[in-house]
Structures are given as C-alpha cells and as structure tokens.
Amino acid sequence: MTPEALDALLLAVARGEQRLTELPDSAPLRRRFVQRTRLLRFPDLIDVHVLPASAGATLALYSRSLLGRRDFGVNRARLWRWLAAMNAA
C-alpha cells in the first residue's frame, strides 16, 4: 500500500471515532488528533506518522493522556482498535 493510501485509510478509521478532533497543524502523512474521554472530557493526544517503506508504507502511532496520572489502558486500547479497524478494511 502506498503511503497516501495508508494515510487515507487511517483518516477514515479516525473519523469514525467519537469525540475526536484533528488539529489544524496536521499535514498529510503526519497527523495529530485530540480525543476527549467519555466521562470527564480529559484530552488525549494522538500522533500518527505514515512513513514510506521498502514494501509500501508503515505507521508510527503514539497516544497519551495530557491530564492525570493513569489512563487505565485507554490509550493502548485505542491504538489496538485503530489498527484492527485498518486491518479489517
């Protein structure tokens, strides 16, 4: 898959998430999102970078809480959910 196709797939998956906003400083192949937690609306920051690779493209994903000390596995679960949705597509 080309980097552009992987980026489009990632965007489709991300846009299916609730309480998610893409930040305006995002660029093609390098995106930043904020997703608010369900109960208290705490912000989680998600960075995605699509990288060209010899066999097409690969992803670098990073999700973290901006407030609080623990996220109770929410960020890890989010990234696994996104990867599973992309794999299913």
A tleap script that builds the chain and sets N, CA, C and O, in Angstrom:
source leaprc.protein.ff14SB
mol = sequence {
  NMET THR PRO GLU ALA LEU ASP ALA LEU LEU
  LEU ALA VAL ALA ARG GLY GLU GLN ARG LEU
  THR GLU LEU PRO ASP SER ALA PRO LEU ARG
  ARG ARG PHE VAL GLN ARG THR ARG LEU LEU
  ARG PHE PRO ASP LEU ILE ASP VAL HIE VAL
  LEU PRO ALA SER ALA GLY ALA THR LEU ALA
  LEU TYR SER ARG SER LEU LEU GLY ARG ARG
  ASP PHE GLY VAL ASN ARG ALA ARG LEU TRP
  ARG TRP LEU ALA ALA MET ASN ALA CALA
}
set mol.1.N position { 0.847 -1.170 0.000 }
set mol.1.CA position { 0.000 0.000 0.000 }
set mol.1.C position { 0.897 1.240 0.000 }
set mol.1.O position { 1.928 1.271 0.673 }
set mol.2.N position { 0.504 2.231 -0.742 }
set mol.2.CA position { 1.287 3.470 -0.799 }
set mol.2.C position { 1.103 4.266 0.493 }
set mol.2.O position { 0.116 4.068 1.201 }
set mol.3.N position { 2.034 5.155 0.804 }
set mol.3.CA position { 1.852 5.996 1.988 }
set mol.3.C position { 0.566 6.819 1.940 }
set mol.3.O position { -0.094 7.000 2.964 }
set mol.4.N position { 0.213 7.310 0.774 }
set mol.4.CA position { -1.002 8.113 0.641 }
set mol.4.C position { -2.260 7.283 0.901 }
set mol.4.O position { -3.205 7.759 1.530 }
set mol.5.N position { -2.264 6.033 0.411 }
set mol.5.CA position { -3.414 5.149 0.640 }
set mol.5.C position { -3.524 4.780 2.123 }
set mol.5.O position { -4.629 4.721 2.662 }
set mol.6.N position { -2.403 4.535 2.777 }
set mol.6.CA position { -2.411 4.232 4.203 }
set mol.6.C position { -2.894 5.438 5.008 }
set mol.6.O position { -3.633 5.283 5.980 }
set mol.7.N position { -2.482 6.625 4.608 }
set mol.7.CA position { -2.934 7.848 5.269 }
set mol.7.C position { -4.449 8.011 5.113 }
set mol.7.O position { -5.128 8.375 6.072 }
set mol.8.N position { -4.976 7.752 3.937 }
set mol.8.CA position { -6.420 7.857 3.696 }
set mol.8.C position { -7.182 6.827 4.531 }
set mol.8.O position { -8.245 7.131 5.072 }
set mol.9.N position { -6.646 5.618 4.637 }
set mol.9.CA position { -7.277 4.582 5.451 }
set mol.9.C position { -7.272 4.980 6.922 }
set mol.9.O position { -8.275 4.815 7.616 }
set mol.10.N position { -6.169 5.494 7.385 }
set mol.10.CA position { -6.072 5.954 8.767 }
set mol.10.C position { -7.091 7.052 9.047 }
set mol.10.O position { -7.763 7.024 10.078 }
set mol.11.N position { -7.212 8.011 8.149 }
set mol.11.CA position { -8.181 9.094 8.327 }
set mol.11.C position { -9.611 8.565 8.395 }
set mol.11.O position { -10.410 9.040 9.202 }
set mol.12.N position { -9.935 7.593 7.563 }
set mol.12.CA position { -11.280 7.018 7.577 }
set mol.12.C position { -11.567 6.351 8.920 }
set mol.12.O position { -12.663 6.492 9.463 }
set mol.13.N position { -10.595 5.631 9.453 }
set mol.13.CA position { -10.771 4.982 10.757 }
set mol.13.C position { -10.885 6.032 11.857 }
set mol.13.O position { -11.767 5.943 12.712 }
set mol.14.N position { -10.007 7.018 11.839 }
set mol.14.CA position { -10.010 8.045 12.879 }
set mol.14.C position { -11.316 8.836 12.875 }
set mol.14.O position { -11.847 9.162 13.936 }
set mol.15.N position { -11.819 9.137 11.720 }
set mol.15.CA position { -13.054 9.931 11.638 }
set mol.15.C position { -14.273 9.165 12.111 }
set mol.15.O position { -15.328 9.759 12.331 }
set mol.16.N position { -14.148 7.865 12.270 }
set mol.16.CA position { -15.224 7.065 12.823 }
set mol.16.C position { -15.257 7.085 14.349 }
set mol.16.O position { -16.190 6.555 14.953 }
set mol.17.N position { -14.260 7.685 14.970 }
set mol.17.CA position { -14.178 7.761 16.429 }
set mol.17.C position { -15.044 8.901 16.960 }
set mol.17.O position { -15.231 9.918 16.292 }
set mol.18.N position { -15.567 8.718 18.164 }
set mol.18.CA position { -16.349 9.762 18.812 }
set mol.18.C position { -15.425 10.721 19.551 }
set mol.18.O position { -14.347 10.337 20.006 }
set mol.19.N position { -15.854 11.953 19.663 }
set mol.19.CA position { -15.140 12.992 20.433 }
set mol.19.C position { -13.709 13.199 19.954 }
set mol.19.O position { -12.827 13.510 20.754 }
set mol.20.N position { -13.473 13.031 18.665 }
set mol.20.CA position { -12.129 13.161 18.089 }
set mol.20.C position { -12.071 14.394 17.202 }
set mol.20.O position { -12.975 14.640 16.403 }
set mol.21.N position { -10.999 15.168 17.349 }
set mol.21.CA position { -10.779 16.356 16.532 }
set mol.21.C position { -9.378 16.281 15.958 }
set mol.21.O position { -8.418 16.002 16.675 }
set mol.22.N position { -9.264 16.532 14.653 }
set mol.22.CA position { -7.932 16.632 14.060 }
set mol.22.C position { -7.443 18.055 14.259 }
set mol.22.O position { -8.160 19.011 13.962 }
set mol.23.N position { -6.240 18.195 14.754 }
set mol.23.CA position { -5.692 19.526 14.993 }
set mol.23.C position { -5.308 20.185 13.678 }
set mol.23.O position { -4.876 19.502 12.749 }
set mol.24.N position { -5.457 21.498 13.587 }
set mol.24.CA position { -5.223 22.192 12.319 }
set mol.24.C position { -3.773 22.168 11.857 }
set mol.24.O position { -3.519 22.390 10.673 }
set mol.25.N position { -2.815 21.909 12.737 }
set mol.25.CA position { -1.422 21.887 12.296 }
set mol.25.C position { -1.023 20.542 11.696 }
set mol.25.O position { 0.151 20.322 11.398 }
set mol.26.N position { -1.991 19.641 11.517 }
set mol.26.CA position { -1.706 18.353 10.900 }
set mol.26.C position { -1.354 18.547 9.437 }
set mol.26.O position { -1.735 19.539 8.816 }
set mol.27.N position { -0.625 17.591 8.899 }
set mol.27.CA position { -0.226 17.629 7.491 }
set mol.27.C position { -0.394 16.223 6.931 }
set mol.27.O position { -0.421 15.255 7.691 }
set mol.28.N position { -0.507 16.098 5.608 }
set mol.28.CA position { -0.591 14.754 5.039 }
set mol.28.C position { 0.597 13.910 5.499 }
set mol.28.O position { 1.735 14.377 5.535 }
set mol.29.N position { 0.312 12.679 5.844 }
set mol.29.CA position { 1.285 11.689 6.317 }
set mol.29.C position { 1.772 11.952 7.741 }
set mol.29.O position { 2.509 11.136 8.295 }
set mol.30.N position { 1.376 13.073 8.343 }
set mol.30.CA position { 1.719 13.367 9.738 }
set mol.30.C position { 0.509 14.075 10.347 }
set mol.30.O position { 0.218 15.231 10.038 }
set mol.31.N position { -0.180 13.350 11.214 }
set mol.31.CA position { -1.444 13.864 11.744 }
set mol.31.C position { -1.413 13.904 13.270 }
set mol.31.O position { -0.718 13.119 13.916 }
set mol.32.N position { -2.180 14.835 13.828 }
set mol.32.CA position { -2.319 14.946 15.283 }
set mol.32.C position { -3.799 15.127 15.589 }
set mol.32.O position { -4.484 15.957 14.991 }
set mol.33.N position { -4.273 14.323 16.542 }
set mol.33.CA position { -5.669 14.347 16.937 }
set mol.33.C position { -5.766 14.561 18.444 }
set mol.33.O position { -4.839 14.249 19.192 }
set mol.34.N position { -6.900 15.098 18.871 }
set mol.34.CA position { -7.253 15.152 20.284 }
set mol.34.C position { -8.571 14.406 20.409 }
set mol.34.O position { -9.531 14.670 19.684 }
set mol.35.N position { -8.592 13.466 21.350 }
set mol.35.CA position { -9.829 12.757 21.644 }
set mol.35.C position { -10.132 12.946 23.116 }
set mol.35.O position { -9.268 12.746 23.970 }
set mol.36.N position { -11.351 13.329 23.403 }
set mol.36.CA position { -11.779 13.596 24.778 }
set mol.36.C position { -12.339 12.326 25.414 }
set mol.36.O position { -13.037 11.552 24.759 }
set mol.37.N position { -12.029 12.119 26.688 }
set mol.37.CA position { -12.563 10.962 27.391 }
set mol.37.C position { -14.065 11.114 27.559 }
set mol.37.O position { -14.599 12.222 27.565 }
set mol.38.N position { -14.723 9.991 27.694 }
set mol.38.CA position { -16.182 9.975 27.711 }
set mol.38.C position { -16.769 10.701 28.921 }
set mol.38.O position { -17.682 11.514 28.772 }
set mol.39.N position { -16.261 10.419 30.094 }
set mol.39.CA position { -16.904 10.962 31.294 }
set mol.39.C position { -16.472 12.379 31.643 }
set mol.39.O position { -17.315 13.268 31.764 }
set mol.40.N position { -15.198 12.598 31.803 }
set mol.40.CA position { -14.726 13.906 32.270 }
set mol.40.C position { -14.175 14.808 31.165 }
set mol.40.O position { -13.755 15.935 31.426 }
set mol.41.N position { -14.181 14.305 29.935 }
set mol.41.CA position { -13.717 15.081 28.772 }
set mol.41.C position { -12.232 15.478 28.858 }
set mol.41.O position { -11.833 16.517 28.333 }
set mol.42.N position { -11.427 14.648 29.517 }
set mol.42.CA position { -9.988 14.904 29.542 }
set mol.42.C position { -9.417 14.679 28.141 }
set mol.42.O position { -9.854 13.762 27.445 }
set mol.43.N position { -8.451 15.495 27.713 }
set mol.43.CA position { -7.895 15.336 26.374 }
set mol.43.C position { -6.804 14.268 26.324 }
set mol.43.O position { -5.937 14.209 27.196 }
set mol.44.N position { -6.861 13.433 25.299 }
set mol.44.CA position { -5.790 12.506 24.953 }
set mol.44.C position { -5.232 12.956 23.605 }
set mol.44.O position { -5.990 13.286 22.694 }
set mol.45.N position { -3.932 12.967 23.485 }
set mol.45.CA position { -3.273 13.399 22.254 }
set mol.45.C position { -2.804 12.174 21.483 }
set mol.45.O position { -2.162 11.288 22.047 }
set mol.46.N position { -3.126 12.125 20.188 }
set mol.46.CA position { -2.753 11.006 19.324 }
set mol.46.C position { -1.939 11.556 18.165 }
set mol.46.O position { -2.407 12.415 17.417 }
set mol.47.N position { -0.720 11.056 18.019 }
set mol.47.CA position { 0.143 11.429 16.897 }
set mol.47.C position { 0.305 10.231 15.981 }
set mol.47.O position { 0.542 9.111 16.433 }
set mol.48.N position { 0.174 10.485 14.677 }
set mol.48.CA position { 0.316 9.437 13.673 }
set mol.48.C position { 1.250 9.944 12.586 }
set mol.48.O position { 1.120 11.071 12.107 }
set mol.49.N position { 2.194 9.089 12.207 }
set mol.49.CA position { 3.108 9.431 11.127 }
set mol.49.C position { 3.167 8.239 10.187 }
set mol.49.O position { 3.558 7.143 10.587 }
set mol.50.N position { 2.778 8.457 8.939 }
set mol.50.CA position { 2.878 7.431 7.908 }
set mol.50.C position { 4.249 7.576 7.265 }
set mol.50.O position { 4.620 8.654 6.802 }
set mol.51.N position { 4.992 6.486 7.243 }
set mol.51.CA position { 6.360 6.510 6.742 }
set mol.51.C position { 6.503 5.619 5.511 }
set mol.51.O position { 6.015 4.489 5.506 }
set mol.52.N position { 7.162 6.114 4.478 }
set mol.52.CA position { 7.442 5.239 3.336 }
set mol.52.C position { 8.362 4.101 3.775 }
set mol.52.O position { 9.247 4.288 4.610 }
set mol.53.N position { 8.142 2.938 3.208 }
set mol.53.CA position { 8.970 1.765 3.499 }
set mol.53.C position { 9.242 1.034 2.199 }
set mol.53.O position { 8.593 1.292 1.186 }
set mol.54.N position { 10.192 0.133 2.229 }
set mol.54.CA position { 10.564 -0.575 1.003 }
set mol.54.C position { 9.395 -1.369 0.428 }
set mol.54.O position { 9.306 -1.545 -0.787 }
set mol.55.N position { 8.498 -1.850 1.289 }
set mol.55.CA position { 7.354 -2.636 0.821 }
set mol.55.C position { 6.076 -1.802 0.752 }
set mol.55.O position { 4.989 -2.375 0.677 }
set mol.56.N position { 6.163 -0.492 0.774 }
set mol.56.CA position { 4.989 0.371 0.692 }
set mol.56.C position { 5.015 1.457 1.746 }
set mol.56.O position { 5.566 2.535 1.521 }
set mol.57.N position { 4.412 1.174 2.918 }
set mol.57.CA position { 4.351 2.188 3.972 }
set mol.57.C position { 4.197 1.498 5.324 }
set mol.57.O position { 3.803 0.335 5.409 }
set mol.58.N position { 4.514 2.235 6.358 }
set mol.58.CA position { 4.331 1.765 7.726 }
set mol.58.C position { 3.836 2.931 8.573 }
set mol.58.O position { 3.829 4.077 8.124 }
set mol.59.N position { 3.425 2.634 9.789 }
set mol.59.CA position { 2.852 3.643 10.685 }
set mol.59.C position { 3.674 3.780 11.955 }
set mol.59.O position { 4.240 2.808 12.456 }
set mol.60.N position { 3.728 4.984 12.457 }
set mol.60.CA position { 4.206 5.239 13.811 }
set mol.60.C position { 3.032 5.882 14.548 }
set mol.60.O position { 2.549 6.941 14.146 }
set mol.61.N position { 2.572 5.244 15.625 }
set mol.61.CA position { 1.422 5.714 16.391 }
set mol.61.C position { 1.841 5.988 17.827 }
set mol.61.O position { 2.622 5.237 18.411 }
set mol.62.N position { 1.315 7.074 18.390 }
set mol.62.CA position { 1.602 7.396 19.784 }
set mol.62.C position { 0.385 8.090 20.367 }
set mol.62.O position { -0.079 9.097 19.832 }
set mol.63.N position { -0.131 7.555 21.459 }
set mol.63.CA position { -1.307 8.122 22.109 }
set mol.63.C position { -1.017 8.275 23.588 }
set mol.63.O position { -0.466 7.372 24.217 }
set mol.64.N position { -1.390 9.427 24.147 }
set mol.64.CA position { -1.091 9.679 25.557 }
set mol.64.C position { -2.114 10.627 26.151 }
set mol.64.O position { -2.736 11.436 25.463 }
set mol.65.N position { -2.261 10.490 27.459 }
set mol.65.CA position { -3.138 11.378 28.218 }
set mol.65.C position { -2.397 12.668 28.533 }
set mol.65.O position { -1.199 12.644 28.814 }
set mol.66.N position { -3.088 13.774 28.487 }
set mol.66.CA position { -2.470 15.053 28.815 }
set mol.66.C position { -2.705 15.445 30.268 }
set mol.66.O position { -1.966 16.260 30.822 }
set mol.67.N position { -3.732 14.868 30.886 }
set mol.67.CA position { -4.043 15.177 32.287 }
set mol.67.C position { -4.143 13.874 33.068 }
set mol.67.O position { -4.515 12.833 32.527 }
set mol.68.N position { -3.810 13.952 34.324 }
set mol.68.CA position { -3.936 12.783 35.179 }
set mol.68.C position { -2.677 11.936 35.185 }
set mol.68.O position { -1.735 12.182 34.431 }
set mol.69.N position { -2.680 10.938 36.047 }
set mol.69.CA position { -1.513 10.076 36.204 }
set mol.69.C position { -1.690 8.718 35.548 }
set mol.69.O position { -0.708 8.082 35.166 }
set mol.70.N position { -2.927 8.266 35.412 }
set mol.70.CA position { -3.180 6.949 34.839 }
set mol.70.C position { -4.241 7.076 33.762 }
set mol.70.O position { -5.131 7.922 33.839 }
set mol.71.N position { -4.130 6.219 32.758 }
set mol.71.CA position { -5.157 6.228 31.721 }
set mol.71.C position { -5.954 4.927 31.698 }
set mol.71.O position { -6.858 4.768 30.877 }
set mol.72.N position { -5.621 3.985 32.605 }
set mol.72.CA position { -6.340 2.719 32.726 }
set mol.72.C position { -6.368 1.939 31.412 }
set mol.72.O position { -7.324 1.214 31.138 }
set mol.73.N position { -5.319 2.086 30.600 }
set mol.73.CA position { -5.195 1.323 29.363 }
set mol.73.C position { -5.975 1.871 28.189 }
set mol.73.O position { -6.055 1.222 27.146 }
set mol.74.N position { -6.552 3.051 28.336 }
set mol.74.CA position { -7.394 3.619 27.272 }
set mol.74.C position { -6.576 3.923 26.017 }
set mol.74.O position { -7.028 3.639 24.907 }
set mol.75.N position { -5.393 4.488 26.172 }
set mol.75.CA position { -4.590 4.852 25.000 }
set mol.75.C position { -4.116 3.621 24.230 }
set mol.75.O position { -4.158 3.604 23.000 }
set mol.76.N position { -3.673 2.608 24.938 }
set mol.76.CA position { -3.248 1.368 24.275 }
set mol.76.C position { -4.428 0.724 23.552 }
set mol.76.O position { -4.301 0.287 22.408 }
set mol.77.N position { -5.573 0.668 24.226 }
set mol.77.CA position { -6.766 0.073 23.619 }
set mol.77.C position { -7.188 0.837 22.372 }
set mol.77.O position { -7.611 0.236 21.384 }
set mol.78.N position { -7.075 2.153 22.417 }
set mol.78.CA position { -7.425 2.963 21.250 }
set mol.78.C position { -6.560 2.593 20.059 }
set mol.78.O position { -7.078 2.366 18.965 }
set mol.79.N position { -5.253 2.530 20.253 }
set mol.79.CA position { -4.356 2.221 19.142 }
set mol.79.C position { -4.596 0.820 18.606 }
set mol.79.O position { -4.573 0.616 17.392 }
set mol.80.N position { -4.827 -0.156 19.486 }
set mol.80.CA position { -5.137 -1.509 19.020 }
set mol.80.C position { -6.445 -1.522 18.240 }
set mol.80.O position { -6.558 -2.231 17.240 }
set mol.81.N position { -7.437 -0.746 18.682 }
set mol.81.CA position { -8.727 -0.660 17.982 }
set mol.81.C position { -8.531 -0.062 16.592 }
set mol.81.O position { -9.093 -0.563 15.618 }
set mol.82.N position { -7.740 1.003 16.493 }
set mol.82.CA position { -7.479 1.623 15.192 }
set mol.82.C position { -6.755 0.643 14.268 }
set mol.82.O position { -7.111 0.516 13.097 }
set mol.83.N position { -5.748 -0.044 14.788 }
set mol.83.CA position { -5.003 -0.999 13.961 }
set mol.83.C position { -5.904 -2.146 13.498 }
set mol.83.O position { -5.808 -2.580 12.350 }
set mol.84.N position { -6.777 -2.639 14.377 }
set mol.84.CA position { -7.689 -3.715 13.997 }
set mol.84.C position { -8.665 -3.241 12.918 }
set mol.84.O position { -8.948 -3.977 11.973 }
set mol.85.N position { -9.170 -2.037 13.054 }
set mol.85.CA position { -10.092 -1.493 12.054 }
set mol.85.C position { -9.396 -1.296 10.713 }
set mol.85.O position { -9.982 -1.554 9.662 }
set mol.86.N position { -8.159 -0.843 10.747 }
set mol.86.CA position { -7.413 -0.667 9.498 }
set mol.86.C position { -7.122 -2.019 8.858 }
set mol.86.O position { -7.202 -2.157 7.637 }
set mol.87.N position { -6.789 -3.002 9.662 }
set mol.87.CA position { -6.502 -4.333 9.156 }
set mol.87.C position { -7.754 -4.962 8.537 }
set mol.87.O position { -7.679 -5.633 7.508 }
set mol.88.N position { -8.904 -4.733 9.180 }
set mol.88.CA position { -10.165 -5.280 8.669 }
set mol.88.C position { -10.558 -4.639 7.339 }
set mol.88.O position { -11.182 -5.280 6.493 }
set mol.89.N position { -10.194 -3.383 7.163 }
set mol.89.CA position { -10.542 -2.677 5.922 }
set mol.89.C position { -9.612 -3.120 4.813 }
set mol.89.O position { -9.730 -2.648 3.682 }
savepdb mol mol.pdb
quit
